[in-house]
Amino acid sequence: MQPRNMSMSGVVDLAAVKAAGEAKAKAEQARADASRQGGGAAAAPSSLVIDVDEAGFERDVLTRSAEVPVVIDFWAEWCEPCKQLGPLLERLAVEYNGRFVLAKVDVDANQMLMQQFGIQGIPAVFAVVAGQALPLFQGAAPEAQIRETLDQLIQVGEERFGLTGIVVGPAAEGEDPAGHVPAEVPAGPYDALLEAAAQALDANDFGGAVQAYKNVLSDDPANAEAKLGLAQAELLGRVQKMDPQQVRRDAAEKPDDLTTQIAAADLDLVGGHVEDAFGRLVEAVRRSFGDDRDAARLRLLELFEVIGPDDPRVTAARAALARVLF
């Protein structure tokens, strides 16, 4: 099943949830109470991934969402894509260390929740932030897209509702916070593969560079150097096939044509006009809907990888993207 609706657009109010303003006030009051009590005890690492049923939904999800974004994974034992997505979400919940909580809902045992969220297929992932439900995506999505979606969710929680997450205490010795077998440490080193990829880039062999970086990432998906190199190689490969003057003429004459705007953004970035590239794609996201909006947003996320997550221009563009999406 292919992922759909990664944009987190279309906020849906739950019938049992109070207004967002009231939820925000509740969160602020809870933090004030915790501060008067000396900050309260840190949460156990095992509380980052929880099983939720209909009886405990209000306590475990709605109430908790006034303090931290709660990501809901709707799954079933018979669902093969769920078996791929679930462990990934659990690992990310531990890695993000209290910036969100993962709630797992078995749809076979909780049909009412499935109906309430209007779920048509699984796996389906929602979030609840300050009492509001947000559809995130459906299907087993790539890890990079999931990370970007989580980052946007956390940013919105902080900027709109003041949700700063929860403090997580250390795991006990030998304890796995999510209760699962730790992943094996990837094999390495990858110096030879990375050097080969860099040489391919220098020789304008972008296809070869892409494949070399993918070879590294197949064993080590978190390898930062390979991620950056892959994003650069793919970008340069796309631009190599363009007629820059024609692309810019088309972009100026057809401001509503998504394909030309995406191509022009690639040229902007390669030409060093980083803010122009980001601004062009944020505007494309604002003006488009459905699959077109997802295409513009995903290209913007790819360009973020080229520049790097710590660059202030990326930070500013992420904030602009979040404002457009929400």
Order of alpha helices (4+ residues) and beta strands (2+ residues): beta-alpha-beta-beta-alpha-beta-alpha-beta-beta-alpha-alpha-alpha-alpha-alpha-alpha-alpha-alpha-alpha
